[in-house]
Amino acid sequence: MRVVSLVPSLTEAVAMTLPQVLVGATDWCSHPVGLDVARVGGSKYPDLDRVRALRPDLVLLNVEENRRADADALRAAGVPVRVTYPRTVPGALTELGELLAELGASAEPDWLRAARLAWAEPPRLTPPRRAVVPVWRRPWVVLGGDTFAGDVLRRLGVVNAYDEDSDRYPRPSIAELREREPELVVLPDEPYKFTADDGPEAFPGVPCALLSGRHLTWYGPSLAEAPAVLADQLSRPVLVS
């Protein structure tokens, strides 16, 4: 089996479970640290010639991270693809188990069992906090409903103020964001790298939690430690007056 992964979280999952099958990954695949496989460009614009040159038996993609055009081009070239689309934590855990079994894992890896245990009873904010969750600025983009990251936060006691929005990634103005009167603003460090100096100043007087984007959005080995990491970060918001 020869696998090329165009999804950073799946790259980490395969590399930590079946490293011998992974032959290619994107330039953005940063985990596990020291990963030594061929690089095929970015997630949005991979070099498909390089992908095909690796003679993969399977290419891993994701609905949100990769383009349909690339999946279609690979299929047209006779390259098998698997497109993932988890929108809940249980869905991600199930999909990971099925994928790894398909790739040849004889049993669930320790990290996947640990992730199942960690999410069985995750720590929660008490009381729950109503929040807006920007994932980009210039323009502002926030988490809407039916997203994996949104489900992660819900299980940790964060009530998404845009959860009922028909758009999965609404683009409100900053005035509209403030009109939602959030009790908390959640600012991950990816895809946009929000920091203590870039983001909280837009929400004076509202606590802003700076979160690890990897633990919020990746579905792979990081899920095992995500509840503890994110709960700690949610409990230590910064406040700009």
MITOR-775232 format. One record per residue (C-alpha): residue number from 1; z, x, y. Coordinates in nm, 3 decimals. Each point is the difference from the previous one (the first is absolute). Layout:
! residues N
<site><seq>NUM</seq><w>Z</w><u>X</u><v>Y</v></site>
...
END
This chain:
! residues 241
<site><seq>1</seq><w>0.000</w><u>0.000</u><v>0.000</v></site>
<site><seq>2</seq><w>-0.100</w><u>0.131</u><v>0.344</v></site>
<site><seq>3</seq><w>0.142</w><u>-0.187</u><v>0.300</v></site>
<site><seq>4</seq><w>-0.075</w><u>0.027</u><v>0.372</v></site>
<site><seq>5</seq><w>0.248</w><u>-0.176</u><v>0.226</v></site>
<site><seq>6</seq><w>-0.090</w><u>-0.114</u><v>0.349</v></site>
<site><seq>7</seq><w>0.347</w><u>-0.149</u><v>0.054</v></site>
<site><seq>8</seq><w>0.286</w><u>0.240</u><v>0.091</v></site>
<site><seq>9</seq><w>0.275</w><u>-0.199</u><v>-0.172</v></site>
<site><seq>10</seq><w>-0.203</w><u>-0.031</u><v>-0.321</v></site>
<site><seq>11</seq><w>-0.082</w><u>0.370</u><v>0.016</v></site>
<site><seq>12</seq><w>0.372</w><u>0.072</u><v>-0.006</v></site>
<site><seq>13</seq><w>0.060</w><u>-0.249</u><v>-0.281</v></site>
<site><seq>14</seq><w>-0.269</w><u>0.150</u><v>-0.223</v></site>
<site><seq>15</seq><w>0.083</w><u>0.362</u><v>0.086</v></site>
<site><seq>16</seq><w>0.366</w><u>-0.049</u><v>-0.089</v></site>
<site><seq>17</seq><w>-0.073</w><u>-0.185</u><v>-0.324</v></site>
<site><seq>18</seq><w>-0.330</w><u>0.126</u><v>-0.138</v></site>
<site><seq>19</seq><w>-0.090</w><u>0.309</u><v>0.204</v></site>
<site><seq>20</seq><w>-0.263</w><u>0.111</u><v>-0.250</v></site>
<site><seq>21</seq><w>-0.224</w><u>-0.299</u><v>0.074</v></site>
<site><seq>22</seq><w>-0.010</w><u>0.034</u><v>0.381</v></site>
<site><seq>23</seq><w>-0.304</w><u>0.201</u><v>0.109</v></site>
<site><seq>24</seq><w>-0.046</w><u>-0.111</u><v>0.362</v></site>
<site><seq>25</seq><w>0.182</w><u>-0.150</u><v>0.297</v></site>
<site><seq>26</seq><w>-0.044</w><u>-0.059</u><v>0.373</v></site>
<site><seq>27</seq><w>0.096</w><u>0.240</u><v>0.277</v></site>
<site><seq>28</seq><w>0.284</w><u>-0.243</u><v>0.084</v></site>
<site><seq>29</seq><w>0.158</w><u>0.020</u><v>-0.345</v></site>
<site><seq>30</seq><w>0.307</w><u>0.203</u><v>0.097</v></site>
<site><seq>31</seq><w>0.223</w><u>-0.067</u><v>-0.301</v></site>
<site><seq>32</seq><w>0.111</w><u>0.147</u><v>-0.224</v></site>
<site><seq>33</seq><w>0.036</w><u>0.308</u><v>0.217</v></site>
<site><seq>34</seq><w>-0.226</w><u>0.280</u><v>-0.119</v></site>
<site><seq>35</seq><w>-0.250</w><u>-0.230</u><v>-0.169</v></site>
<site><seq>36</seq><w>-0.292</w><u>0.218</u><v>-0.111</v></site>
<site><seq>37</seq><w>-0.308</w><u>-0.215</u><v>-0.062</v></site>
<site><seq>38</seq><w>-0.345</w><u>-0.027</u><v>0.158</v></site>
<site><seq>39</seq><w>-0.001</w><u>-0.176</u><v>0.337</v></site>
<site><seq>40</seq><w>-0.264</w><u>-0.259</u><v>0.079</v></site>
<site><seq>41</seq><w>0.055</w><u>-0.082</u><v>0.368</v></site>
<site><seq>42</seq><w>0.186</w><u>-0.288</u><v>0.156</v></site>
<site><seq>43</seq><w>0.105</w><u>-0.335</u><v>-0.139</v></site>
<site><seq>44</seq><w>-0.226</w><u>-0.197</u><v>0.233</v></site>
<site><seq>45</seq><w>-0.298</w><u>0.237</u><v>-0.016</v></site>
<site><seq>46</seq><w>0.010</w><u>0.200</u><v>-0.324</v></site>
<site><seq>47</seq><w>-0.284</w><u>0.228</u><v>-0.094</v></site>
<site><seq>48</seq><w>-0.151</w><u>-0.205</u><v>-0.283</v></site>
<site><seq>49</seq><w>-0.222</w><u>0.287</u><v>-0.110</v></site>
<site><seq>50</seq><w>0.313</w><u>0.208</u><v>-0.059</v></site>
<site><seq>51</seq><w>0.161</w><u>-0.289</u><v>-0.183</v></site>
<site><seq>52</seq><w>-0.299</w><u>-0.040</u><v>-0.231</v></site>
<site><seq>53</seq><w>-0.022</w><u>0.377</u><v>-0.057</v></site>
<site><seq>54</seq><w>0.348</w><u>-0.013</u><v>-0.156</v></site>
<site><seq>55</seq><w>-0.140</w><u>-0.225</u><v>-0.275</v></site>
<site><seq>56</seq><w>0.289</w><u>-0.248</u><v>0.016</v></site>
<site><seq>57</seq><w>0.063</w><u>-0.253</u><v>-0.273</v></site>
<site><seq>58</seq><w>0.183</w><u>-0.209</u><v>0.260</v></site>
<site><seq>59</seq><w>0.041</w><u>-0.003</u><v>0.378</v></site>
<site><seq>60</seq><w>0.309</w><u>-0.165</u><v>0.147</v></site>
<site><seq>61</seq><w>-0.031</w><u>-0.196</u><v>0.324</v></site>
<site><seq>62</seq><w>0.200</w><u>-0.252</u><v>0.201</v></site>
<site><seq>63</seq><w>-0.118</w><u>-0.304</u><v>0.195</v></site>
<site><seq>64</seq><w>0.180</w><u>0.103</u><v>0.320</v></site>
<site><seq>65</seq><w>-0.044</w><u>0.378</u><v>-0.010</v></site>
<site><seq>66</seq><w>-0.361</w><u>0.028</u><v>-0.112</v></site>
<site><seq>67</seq><w>-0.332</w><u>-0.158</u><v>0.093</v></site>
<site><seq>68</seq><w>-0.178</w><u>-0.255</u><v>-0.214</v></site>
<site><seq>69</seq><w>-0.325</w><u>0.186</u><v>0.070</v></site>
<site><seq>70</seq><w>0.131</w><u>0.310</u><v>-0.178</v></site>
<site><seq>71</seq><w>0.117</w><u>-0.201</u><v>-0.301</v></site>
<site><seq>72</seq><w>-0.339</w><u>-0.170</u><v>-0.017</v></site>
<site><seq>73</seq><w>-0.186</w><u>0.332</u><v>0.030</v></site>
<site><seq>74</seq><w>0.202</w><u>0.154</u><v>-0.282</v></site>
<site><seq>75</seq><w>-0.058</w><u>-0.301</u><v>-0.223</v></site>
<site><seq>76</seq><w>-0.372</w><u>0.013</u><v>0.077</v></site>
<site><seq>77</seq><w>-0.001</w><u>0.366</u><v>-0.108</v></site>
<site><seq>78</seq><w>0.158</w><u>-0.098</u><v>-0.331</v></site>
<site><seq>79</seq><w>0.347</w><u>0.130</u><v>0.085</v></site>
<site><seq>80</seq><w>0.284</w><u>-0.225</u><v>-0.124</v></site>
<site><seq>81</seq><w>0.246</w><u>-0.097</u><v>0.273</v></site>
<site><seq>82</seq><w>0.337</w><u>-0.173</u><v>0.004</v></site>
<site><seq>83</seq><w>0.093</w><u>-0.174</u><v>0.325</v></site>
<site><seq>84</seq><w>0.370</w><u>-0.068</u><v>0.053</v></site>
<site><seq>85</seq><w>0.150</w><u>-0.258</u><v>0.236</v></site>
<site><seq>86</seq><w>0.377</w><u>-0.042</u><v>-0.043</v></site>
<site><seq>87</seq><w>0.163</w><u>-0.231</u><v>0.254</v></site>
<site><seq>88</seq><w>0.353</w><u>-0.011</u><v>-0.142</v></site>
<site><seq>89</seq><w>0.239</w><u>0.253</u><v>-0.146</v></site>
<site><seq>90</seq><w>0.000</w><u>-0.166</u><v>-0.347</v></site>
<site><seq>91</seq><w>-0.379</w><u>-0.014</u><v>0.012</v></site>
<site><seq>92</seq><w>-0.020</w><u>0.370</u><v>0.081</v></site>
<site><seq>93</seq><w>0.240</w><u>0.094</u><v>-0.280</v></site>
<site><seq>94</seq><w>-0.198</w><u>-0.206</u><v>-0.251</v></site>
<site><seq>95</seq><w>-0.333</w><u>0.141</u><v>0.116</v></site>
<site><seq>96</seq><w>0.130</w><u>0.356</u><v>-0.018</v></site>
<site><seq>97</seq><w>0.123</w><u>-0.049</u><v>-0.356</v></site>
<site><seq>98</seq><w>-0.332</w><u>-0.150</u><v>-0.108</v></site>
<site><seq>99</seq><w>-0.204</w><u>0.274</u><v>0.168</v></site>
<site><seq>100</seq><w>0.198</w><u>0.287</u><v>-0.151</v></site>
<site><seq>101</seq><w>-0.021</w><u>-0.157</u><v>-0.345</v></site>
<site><seq>102</seq><w>-0.376</w><u>-0.034</u><v>0.042</v></site>
<site><seq>103</seq><w>-0.021</w><u>0.368</u><v>0.094</v></site>
<site><seq>104</seq><w>0.183</w><u>0.104</u><v>-0.314</v></site>
<site><seq>105</seq><w>0.373</w><u>0.000</u><v>0.074</v></site>
<site><seq>106</seq><w>0.187</w><u>-0.066</u><v>-0.325</v></site>
<site><seq>107</seq><w>0.305</w><u>-0.138</u><v>0.183</v></site>
<site><seq>108</seq><w>0.108</w><u>-0.087</u><v>0.352</v></site>
<site><seq>109</seq><w>0.094</w><u>0.313</u><v>0.197</v></site>
<site><seq>110</seq><w>0.359</w><u>0.050</u><v>0.113</v></site>
<site><seq>111</seq><w>-0.092</w><u>-0.057</u><v>0.364</v></site>
<site><seq>112</seq><w>-0.146</w><u>-0.343</u><v>-0.075</v></site>
<site><seq>113</seq><w>0.309</w><u>-0.106</u><v>-0.195</v></site>
<site><seq>114</seq><w>0.215</w><u>0.127</u><v>0.287</v></site>
<site><seq>115</seq><w>-0.208</w><u>-0.200</u><v>0.248</v></site>
<site><seq>116</seq><w>0.046</w><u>-0.320</u><v>-0.201</v></site>
<site><seq>117</seq><w>0.377</w><u>0.055</u><v>0.003</v></site>
<site><seq>118</seq><w>0.008</w><u>0.088</u><v>0.369</v></site>
<site><seq>119</seq><w>-0.182</w><u>-0.319</u><v>0.099</v></site>
<site><seq>120</seq><w>0.195</w><u>-0.228</u><v>-0.234</v></site>
<site><seq>121</seq><w>0.282</w><u>-0.024</u><v>0.257</v></site>
<site><seq>122</seq><w>-0.102</w><u>0.190</u><v>0.315</v></site>
<site><seq>123</seq><w>0.239</w><u>0.039</u><v>0.296</v></site>
<site><seq>124</seq><w>-0.054</w><u>-0.262</u><v>0.271</v></site>
<site><seq>125</seq><w>0.073</w><u>-0.032</u><v>0.368</v></site>
<site><seq>126</seq><w>0.288</w><u>-0.241</u><v>0.054</v></site>
<site><seq>127</seq><w>-0.069</w><u>-0.226</u><v>0.171</v></site>
<site><seq>128</seq><w>-0.380</w><u>0.015</u><v>-0.028</v></site>
<site><seq>129</seq><w>-0.178</w><u>0.114</u><v>0.316</v></site>
<site><seq>130</seq><w>-0.308</w><u>-0.160</u><v>0.154</v></site>
<site><seq>131</seq><w>-0.248</w><u>0.277</u><v>0.075</v></site>
<site><seq>132</seq><w>-0.346</w><u>0.092</u><v>0.113</v></site>
<site><seq>133</seq><w>-0.166</w><u>0.282</u><v>-0.192</v></site>
<site><seq>134</seq><w>-0.267</w><u>0.192</u><v>0.193</v></site>
<site><seq>135</seq><w>-0.220</w><u>0.227</u><v>-0.211</v></site>
<site><seq>136</seq><w>-0.226</w><u>0.113</u><v>0.286</v></site>
<site><seq>137</seq><w>-0.013</w><u>0.012</u><v>0.377</v></site>
<site><seq>138</seq><w>-0.290</w><u>0.021</u><v>0.247</v></site>
<site><seq>139</seq><w>-0.063</w><u>-0.274</u><v>-0.102</v></site>
<site><seq>140</seq><w>0.319</w><u>-0.138</u><v>-0.149</v></site>
<site><seq>141</seq><w>-0.038</w><u>-0.108</u><v>-0.363</v></site>
<site><seq>142</seq><w>0.289</w><u>-0.155</u><v>-0.194</v></site>
<site><seq>143</seq><w>0.075</w><u>-0.104</u><v>-0.356</v></site>
<site><seq>144</seq><w>-0.080</w><u>-0.362</u><v>-0.066</v></site>
<site><seq>145</seq><w>0.061</w><u>-0.188</u><v>-0.323</v></site>
<site><seq>146</seq><w>-0.111</w><u>0.071</u><v>-0.356</v></site>
<site><seq>147</seq><w>0.032</w><u>0.379</u><v>0.023</v></site>
<site><seq>148</seq><w>0.169</w><u>0.248</u><v>-0.231</v></site>
<site><seq>149</seq><w>0.198</w><u>0.160</u><v>0.283</v></site>
<site><seq>150</seq><w>0.106</w><u>-0.345</u><v>0.118</v></site>
<site><seq>151</seq><w>0.138</w><u>-0.080</u><v>-0.345</v></site>
<site><seq>152</seq><w>0.186</w><u>0.333</u><v>-0.007</v></site>
<site><seq>153</seq><w>0.170</w><u>-0.085</u><v>0.329</v></site>
<site><seq>154</seq><w>0.077</w><u>-0.359</u><v>-0.103</v></site>
<site><seq>155</seq><w>0.188</w><u>0.128</u><v>-0.303</v></site>
<site><seq>156</seq><w>0.206</w><u>0.223</u><v>0.231</v></site>
<site><seq>157</seq><w>0.105</w><u>-0.286</u><v>0.228</v></site>
<site><seq>158</seq><w>-0.269</w><u>0.025</u><v>0.269</v></site>
<site><seq>159</seq><w>-0.153</w><u>-0.332</u><v>0.110</v></site>
<site><seq>160</seq><w>-0.351</w><u>0.065</u><v>0.128</v></site>
<site><seq>161</seq><w>-0.066</w><u>-0.197</u><v>0.319</v></site>
<site><seq>162</seq><w>-0.371</w><u>-0.004</u><v>-0.089</v></site>
<site><seq>163</seq><w>0.043</w><u>-0.091</u><v>-0.366</v></site>
<site><seq>164</seq><w>-0.162</w><u>-0.342</u><v>0.047</v></site>
<site><seq>165</seq><w>-0.294</w><u>0.130</u><v>0.201</v></site>
<site><seq>166</seq><w>-0.339</w><u>-0.076</u><v>-0.156</v></site>
<site><seq>167</seq><w>-0.112</w><u>0.358</u><v>0.070</v></site>
<site><seq>168</seq><w>0.146</w><u>0.263</u><v>-0.229</v></site>
<site><seq>169</seq><w>-0.012</w><u>0.254</u><v>0.286</v></site>
<site><seq>170</seq><w>0.024</w><u>-0.185</u><v>0.335</v></site>
<site><seq>171</seq><w>-0.087</w><u>0.179</u><v>0.324</v></site>
<site><seq>172</seq><w>0.238</w><u>-0.145</u><v>0.260</v></site>
<site><seq>173</seq><w>0.048</w><u>0.136</u><v>0.349</v></site>
<site><seq>174</seq><w>0.328</w><u>0.173</u><v>0.081</v></site>
<site><seq>175</seq><w>0.095</w><u>-0.309</u><v>0.202</v></site>
<site><seq>176</seq><w>-0.057</w><u>-0.220</u><v>-0.304</v></site>
<site><seq>177</seq><w>0.209</w><u>0.234</u><v>-0.214</v></site>
<site><seq>178</seq><w>0.289</w><u>-0.020</u><v>0.243</v></site>
<site><seq>179</seq><w>-0.034</w><u>-0.381</u><v>0.018</v></site>
<site><seq>180</seq><w>0.088</w><u>-0.015</u><v>-0.370</v></site>
<site><seq>181</seq><w>0.348</w><u>0.118</u><v>0.107</v></site>
<site><seq>182</seq><w>0.058</w><u>0.226</u><v>-0.301</v></site>
<site><seq>183</seq><w>0.349</w><u>0.113</u><v>-0.092</v></site>
<site><seq>184</seq><w>-0.152</w><u>0.318</u><v>-0.139</v></site>
<site><seq>185</seq><w>-0.323</w><u>0.196</u><v>0.032</v></site>
<site><seq>186</seq><w>-0.109</w><u>0.190</u><v>-0.311</v></site>
<site><seq>187</seq><w>-0.208</w><u>0.310</u><v>0.077</v></site>
<site><seq>188</seq><w>-0.140</w><u>0.193</u><v>-0.300</v></site>
<site><seq>189</seq><w>-0.144</w><u>0.350</u><v>0.034</v></site>
<site><seq>190</seq><w>-0.331</w><u>-0.094</u><v>-0.163</v></site>
<site><seq>191</seq><w>-0.274</w><u>-0.099</u><v>0.042</v></site>
<site><seq>192</seq><w>0.099</w><u>0.046</u><v>0.366</v></site>
<site><seq>193</seq><w>0.265</w><u>0.267</u><v>0.042</v></site>
<site><seq>194</seq><w>0.267</w><u>-0.180</u><v>0.199</v></site>
<site><seq>195</seq><w>0.286</w><u>0.226</u><v>0.109</v></site>
<site><seq>196</seq><w>0.316</w><u>-0.029</u><v>0.210</v></site>
<site><seq>197</seq><w>-0.214</w><u>0.097</u><v>0.301</v></site>
<site><seq>198</seq><w>-0.305</w><u>-0.213</u><v>-0.084</v></site>
<site><seq>199</seq><w>0.063</w><u>-0.367</u><v>-0.066</v></site>
<site><seq>200</seq><w>0.360</w><u>-0.099</u><v>0.083</v></site>
<site><seq>201</seq><w>-0.063</w><u>0.028</u><v>0.375</v></site>
<site><seq>202</seq><w>-0.233</w><u>-0.301</u><v>-0.028</v></site>
<site><seq>203</seq><w>0.293</w><u>-0.218</u><v>-0.112</v></site>
<site><seq>204</seq><w>0.287</w><u>0.069</u><v>0.243</v></site>
<site><seq>205</seq><w>0.329</w><u>-0.149</u><v>-0.110</v></site>
<site><seq>206</seq><w>-0.118</w><u>-0.073</u><v>-0.354</v></site>
<site><seq>207</seq><w>0.123</w><u>0.217</u><v>-0.293</v></site>
<site><seq>208</seq><w>-0.290</w><u>0.193</u><v>-0.156</v></site>
<site><seq>209</seq><w>0.019</w><u>0.129</u><v>-0.357</v></site>
<site><seq>210</seq><w>-0.216</w><u>0.306</u><v>-0.069</v></site>
<site><seq>211</seq><w>-0.114</w><u>-0.021</u><v>-0.362</v></site>
<site><seq>212</seq><w>-0.172</w><u>0.226</u><v>-0.249</v></site>
<site><seq>213</seq><w>-0.351</w><u>-0.139</u><v>-0.034</v></site>
<site><seq>214</seq><w>-0.034</w><u>0.156</u><v>-0.341</v></site>
<site><seq>215</seq><w>0.301</w><u>-0.189</u><v>-0.131</v></site>
<site><seq>216</seq><w>-0.110</w><u>-0.320</u><v>0.171</v></site>
<site><seq>217</seq><w>-0.367</w><u>-0.011</u><v>-0.103</v></site>
<site><seq>218</seq><w>-0.055</w><u>0.226</u><v>-0.303</v></site>
<site><seq>219</seq><w>0.020</w><u>-0.151</u><v>-0.348</v></site>
<site><seq>220</seq><w>0.076</w><u>0.285</u><v>-0.238</v></site>
<site><seq>221</seq><w>0.289</w><u>0.237</u><v>-0.072</v></site>
<site><seq>222</seq><w>0.138</w><u>-0.046</u><v>0.353</v></site>
<site><seq>223</seq><w>0.094</w><u>-0.357</u><v>-0.098</v></site>
<site><seq>224</seq><w>0.295</w><u>0.137</u><v>-0.196</v></site>
<site><seq>225</seq><w>0.173</w><u>0.129</u><v>0.313</v></site>
<site><seq>226</seq><w>-0.152</w><u>-0.240</u><v>0.253</v></site>
<site><seq>227</seq><w>0.281</w><u>-0.262</u><v>0.003</v></site>
<site><seq>228</seq><w>0.270</w><u>0.256</u><v>0.080</v></site>
<site><seq>229</seq><w>-0.212</w><u>0.196</u><v>0.249</v></site>
<site><seq>230</seq><w>-0.123</w><u>-0.306</u><v>0.190</v></site>
<site><seq>231</seq><w>0.337</w><u>-0.177</u><v>0.000</v></site>
<site><seq>232</seq><w>0.159</w><u>0.310</u><v>0.153</v></site>
<site><seq>233</seq><w>-0.269</w><u>0.020</u><v>0.269</v></site>
<site><seq>234</seq><w>0.025</w><u>-0.371</u><v>0.076</v></site>
<site><seq>235</seq><w>0.374</w><u>0.041</u><v>0.051</v></site>
<site><seq>236</seq><w>-0.045</w><u>0.271</u><v>0.265</v></site>
<site><seq>237</seq><w>-0.232</w><u>-0.142</u><v>0.269</v></site>
<site><seq>238</seq><w>-0.051</w><u>0.167</u><v>0.336</v></site>
<site><seq>239</seq><w>0.037</w><u>-0.190</u><v>0.326</v></site>
<site><seq>240</seq><w>-0.182</w><u>0.067</u><v>0.326</v></site>
<site><seq>241</seq><w>0.151</w><u>-0.170</u><v>0.302</v></site>
END
